[in-house]
Amino acid sequence: MVARLPPLAEPRLAKAKQSIAVRFHDLRHTHATQLLQAGVHPKVVQERLGHASIGITLDTYSHVMPGMQEEAAKKIDAGLRAALAG
């Protein structure tokens, strides 16, 4: 998926006859960010990017997943409640 500018920015650029330089690396970073924000497992993202280890992926993109600790706590809580209700 290609990152697009907000709708209001495009006419201004066309009017000014400017172009936006987008590097391949920018597209790669956008791709990884969107996958992680969509809930794709970091291991899958690591494999798609060709990182040698998942640690590289997590170190680079962990800022994209700030709710991971809260999500994990909610899952543990739900599991314990279900077990206790048993």
Backbone as ProteinMPNN parsed JSONL, in Angstrom:
{"seq_chain_A": "MVARLPPLAEPRLAKAKQSIAVRFHDLRHTHATQLLQAGVHPKVVQERLGHASIGITLDTYSHVMPGMQEEAAKKIDAGLRAALAG", "coords_chain_A": {"N_chain_A": [[0.842, -1.163, 0.0], [0.589, 2.161, -0.853], [1.624, 5.094, 0.686], [-0.472, 7.866, 1.039], [-0.974, 11.347, 0.529], [-2.799, 13.686, 2.591], [-6.09, 14.588, 1.41], [-6.375, 17.403, 0.997], [-3.796, 18.299, 0.598], [-2.869, 17.43, -1.891], [-3.989, 19.008, -4.144], [-2.717, 21.459, -3.643], [-0.036, 20.825, -4.059], [-0.072, 20.124, -6.755], [-0.771, 22.549, -7.876], [1.412, 24.091, -7.195], [3.256, 22.841, -8.687], [5.034, 20.941, -7.705], [6.877, 18.054, -6.76], [6.872, 15.038, -4.857], [9.46, 13.425, -3.341], [9.812, 10.113, -2.849], [11.413, 7.671, -1.209], [12.456, 4.244, -1.712], [12.945, 3.018, 0.718], [11.312, 4.501, 2.41], [8.776, 3.634, 1.62], [8.973, 0.973, 2.346], [9.217, 1.187, 5.144], [6.74, 2.35, 5.738], [5.071, 0.277, 4.913], [5.737, -1.777, 6.778], [4.992, -0.507, 9.158], [2.212, -0.141, 8.788], [1.372, -2.803, 8.628], [1.938, -3.739, 11.236], [0.324, -2.024, 12.768], [-2.095, -2.948, 11.927], [-2.305, -5.264, 13.259], [-0.849, -7.481, 12.49], [1.265, -10.205, 13.149], [4.432, -9.625, 14.661], [6.509, -11.399, 13.909], [5.818, -12.226, 11.353], [6.029, -9.806, 10.01], [8.761, -9.359, 10.35], [9.799, -11.455, 8.76], [8.832, -10.701, 6.231], [10.219, -8.33, 5.846], [12.779, -9.241, 5.832], [14.496, -9.172, 7.972], [17.167, -10.227, 10.076], [16.614, -11.101, 12.627], [13.843, -11.216, 14.926], [14.164, -9.381, 16.867], [15.399, -7.139, 15.734], [13.315, -6.111, 14.195], [11.399, -5.568, 16.198], [12.822, -3.742, 17.784], [13.024, -1.632, 16.003], [10.376, -0.979, 15.309], [8.774, -0.917, 17.598], [7.581, 1.311, 18.715], [5.283, 1.611, 17.318], [3.483, -0.085, 18.371], [2.184, 0.582, 20.963], [0.179, -0.295, 22.71], [0.579, -2.93, 23.452], [1.294, -4.086, 25.972], [-0.923, -3.512, 27.574], [-2.912, -4.876, 26.147], [-2.004, -7.517, 26.427], [-2.268, -7.819, 29.198], [-5.051, -7.62, 29.475], [-5.855, -9.93, 28.123], [-4.754, -11.972, 29.732], [-6.136, -11.447, 32.086], [-8.803, -11.96, 31.256], [-8.58, -14.69, 30.671], [-7.932, -15.776, 33.199], [-10.234, -15.054, 34.649], [-12.147, -16.576, 33.286], [-11.243, -19.146, 33.862], [-11.555, -19.228, 36.644], [-14.295, -18.934, 36.853], [-15.151, -21.251, 35.877]], "CA_chain_A": [[0.0, 0.0, 0.0], [1.375, 3.378, -0.961], [1.152, 6.164, 1.561], [-1.011, 8.987, 0.286], [-1.093, 12.617, 1.246], [-4.177, 14.077, 2.877], [-6.722, 15.121, 0.204], [-6.161, 18.832, 0.811], [-2.411, 18.58, 0.22], [-2.613, 17.107, -3.294], [-4.188, 20.143, -5.054], [-1.694, 22.482, -3.411], [1.195, 20.394, -4.708], [-0.271, 20.214, -8.195], [-0.766, 23.971, -8.21], [2.778, 24.576, -7.05], [4.073, 22.026, -9.607], [6.081, 20.285, -6.935], [6.726, 16.61, -6.628], [7.34, 14.504, -3.588], [10.426, 12.353, -3.516], [9.573, 9.018, -1.918], [12.435, 6.637, -1.368], [11.992, 2.866, -1.51], [12.998, 2.748, 2.156], [10.119, 5.112, 2.999], [7.658, 2.723, 1.343], [9.211, -0.23, 3.16], [8.899, 1.538, 6.525], [5.286, 2.523, 5.782], [4.495, -1.066, 4.81], [5.921, -2.454, 8.055], [4.185, 0.201, 10.154], [0.796, -0.438, 8.572], [1.14, -4.198, 8.997], [1.919, -3.856, 12.697], [-0.867, -1.336, 13.264], [-3.252, -3.773, 11.58], [-2.314, -6.437, 14.125], [-0.074, -8.594, 11.938], [2.272, -10.646, 14.12], [5.765, -9.099, 14.338], [7.33, -12.414, 13.238], [5.471, -12.166, 9.926], [6.63, -8.565, 9.505], [10.207, -9.623, 10.294], [10.077, -12.289, 7.595], [8.564, -9.921, 5.017], [11.279, -7.336, 5.691], [14.063, -9.916, 5.687], [15.371, -8.927, 9.112], [17.831, -11.441, 10.557], [15.958, -11.555, 13.856], [12.657, -10.456, 15.291], [14.628, -8.287, 17.718], [15.629, -5.968, 14.882], [11.993, -5.583, 13.849], [10.773, -5.004, 17.4], [13.567, -2.546, 18.186], [12.762, -0.568, 15.042], [8.97, -0.63, 15.162], [8.003, -1.088, 18.828], [6.801, 2.531, 18.975], [4.022, 1.482, 16.579], [2.623, -0.99, 19.123], [2.239, 0.981, 22.365], [-0.837, -0.946, 23.529], [0.834, -4.368, 23.591], [1.272, -4.502, 27.381], [-2.321, -3.46, 28.03], [-3.623, -5.97, 25.477], [-1.581, -8.764, 27.069], [-2.876, -7.855, 30.535], [-6.481, -7.896, 29.307], [-6.013, -11.344, 27.745], [-4.47, -12.771, 30.919], [-7.261, -11.225, 32.994], [-9.962, -12.689, 30.732], [-8.314, -16.107, 30.836], [-8.049, -16.115, 34.624], [-11.652, -14.961, 35.034], [-12.848, -17.731, 32.706], [-10.814, -20.332, 34.621], [-12.147, -19.163, 37.973], [-15.744, -19.087, 36.714], [-15.135, -22.576, 35.486]], "C_chain_A": [[0.892, 1.232, 0.0], [0.776, 4.438, -0.048], [0.689, 7.332, 0.708], [-1.056, 10.22, 1.171], [-2.548, 12.871, 1.585], [-4.782, 14.745, 1.64], [-6.453, 16.603, -0.046], [-4.751, 19.163, 0.341], [-2.175, 18.374, -1.273], [-2.854, 18.281, -4.239], [-3.139, 21.243, -4.88], [-0.397, 22.107, -4.106], [1.079, 20.508, -6.218], [-0.189, 21.664, -8.644], [0.657, 24.523, -8.163], [3.748, 23.842, -7.978], [5.282, 21.43, -8.898], [5.835, 18.79, -6.945], [7.29, 16.185, -5.281], [8.291, 13.355, -3.892], [10.169, 11.305, -2.435], [10.61, 7.941, -2.206], [11.825, 5.255, -1.149], [11.952, 2.546, -0.022], [11.784, 3.34, 2.871], [8.901, 4.207, 2.811], [7.766, 1.46, 2.191], [8.819, 0.027, 4.614], [7.385, 1.707, 6.701], [4.588, 1.172, 5.758], [4.571, -1.788, 6.155], [5.042, -1.816, 9.136], [2.712, -0.143, 10.009], [0.47, -1.889, 8.914], [1.022, -4.344, 10.512], [0.702, -3.174, 13.291], [-2.132, -2.127, 12.972], [-3.297, -5.063, 12.395], [-1.593, -7.652, 13.569], [1.044, -8.924, 12.923], [3.653, -10.14, 13.699], [6.673, -10.11, 13.639], [7.075, -12.411, 11.734], [6.097, -10.926, 9.298], [8.142, -8.741, 9.358], [10.569, -10.419, 9.047], [9.878, -11.516, 6.294], [9.678, -8.906, 4.753], [12.651, -7.967, 5.484], [15.033, -9.607, 6.813], [15.934, -10.255, 9.618], [17.179, -11.99, 11.819], [14.747, -10.683, 14.134], [13.036, -9.27, 16.182], [14.866, -7.003, 16.927], [14.296, -5.301, 14.557], [11.356, -4.906, 15.052], [11.498, -3.746, 17.876], [13.235, -1.36, 17.289], [11.33, -0.07, 15.099], [8.147, -0.734, 16.451], [7.169, 0.146, 19.171], [5.431, 2.485, 18.303], [3.008, 0.685, 17.399], [2.579, -0.633, 20.603], [1.245, 0.253, 23.254], [-0.593, -2.424, 23.78], [0.745, -4.845, 25.031], [-0.16, -4.532, 27.902], [-3.133, -4.603, 27.417], [-3.277, -7.312, 26.122], [-2.227, -8.905, 28.448], [-4.363, -8.185, 30.451], [-6.721, -9.365, 28.962], [-5.771, -12.265, 28.934], [-5.646, -12.664, 31.896], [-8.499, -12.025, 32.543], [-9.792, -14.197, 30.898], [-8.463, -16.564, 32.274], [-9.501, -16.062, 35.094], [-12.438, -16.161, 34.51], [-12.511, -18.999, 33.479], [-11.461, -20.365, 36.003], [-13.672, -19.356, 37.938], [-16.11, -20.538, 36.399], [-16.062, -23.576, 35.381]], "O_chain_A": [[1.842, 1.319, 0.777], [-0.437, 4.643, -0.024], [1.374, 7.738, -0.231], [-1.16, 10.133, 2.394], [-3.44, 12.328, 0.934], [-4.061, 15.405, 0.891], [-6.317, 17.014, -1.198], [-4.538, 20.216, -0.26], [-1.356, 19.078, -1.863], [-1.996, 18.546, -5.081], [-2.726, 21.878, -5.851], [0.272, 22.967, -4.68], [2.019, 20.938, -6.887], [0.402, 21.964, -9.681], [1.045, 25.331, -9.007], [4.928, 24.187, -8.044], [6.394, 21.419, -9.424], [4.706, 18.333, -7.119], [8.08, 16.897, -4.662], [7.945, 12.425, -4.621], [10.297, 11.589, -1.244], [10.668, 7.382, -3.301], [10.8, 5.119, -0.481], [11.031, 1.879, 0.447], [11.282, 2.752, 3.829], [8.097, 4.036, 3.727], [6.764, 0.948, 2.69], [8.17, -0.808, 5.244], [6.819, 1.258, 7.698], [3.628, 0.948, 6.495], [3.577, -2.348, 6.617], [4.423, -2.521, 9.934], [2.036, -0.408, 11.003], [-0.607, -2.169, 9.44], [0.106, -5.001, 11.007], [0.103, -3.697, 14.231], [-3.128, -1.995, 13.682], [-4.219, -5.865, 12.242], [-1.712, -8.745, 14.122], [1.689, -8.026, 13.464], [4.009, -10.213, 12.523], [7.529, -9.713, 12.848], [8.0, -12.573, 10.939], [6.631, -10.984, 8.191], [8.728, -8.321, 8.36], [11.535, -10.094, 8.357], [10.666, -11.659, 5.359], [10.039, -8.647, 3.605], [13.578, -7.307, 5.014], [16.245, -9.755, 6.652], [15.252, -11.279, 9.588], [17.189, -13.198, 12.055], [14.642, -9.559, 13.642], [12.313, -8.276, 16.24], [14.565, -5.909, 17.404], [14.166, -4.08, 14.635], [10.833, -3.797, 14.941], [10.86, -2.793, 18.322], [13.171, -0.221, 17.753], [11.084, 1.128, 14.956], [6.92, -0.646, 16.391], [6.152, 0.029, 19.854], [4.526, 3.232, 18.675], [1.805, 0.771, 17.149], [2.91, -1.477, 21.435], [1.457, 0.19, 24.465], [-1.484, -3.111, 24.28], [0.176, -5.905, 25.291], [-0.558, -5.471, 28.591], [-3.949, -5.223, 28.099], [-4.156, -8.146, 26.337], [-2.679, -9.989, 28.817], [-4.876, -8.948, 31.27], [-7.674, -9.974, 29.448], [-6.505, -13.234, 29.126], [-6.092, -13.664, 32.458], [-9.152, -12.681, 33.354], [-10.747, -14.9, 31.229], [-9.05, -17.612, 32.543], [-9.943, -16.926, 35.851], [-13.296, -16.699, 35.21], [-13.384, -19.832, 33.725], [-11.869, -21.428, 36.472], [-14.259, -19.879, 38.885], [-17.236, -20.977, 36.631], [-15.724, -24.692, 34.986]]}, "name": "protein", "num_of_chains": 1, "seq": "MVARLPPLAEPRLAKAKQSIAVRFHDLRHTHATQLLQAGVHPKVVQERLGHASIGITLDTYSHVMPGMQEEAAKKIDAGLRAALAG"}
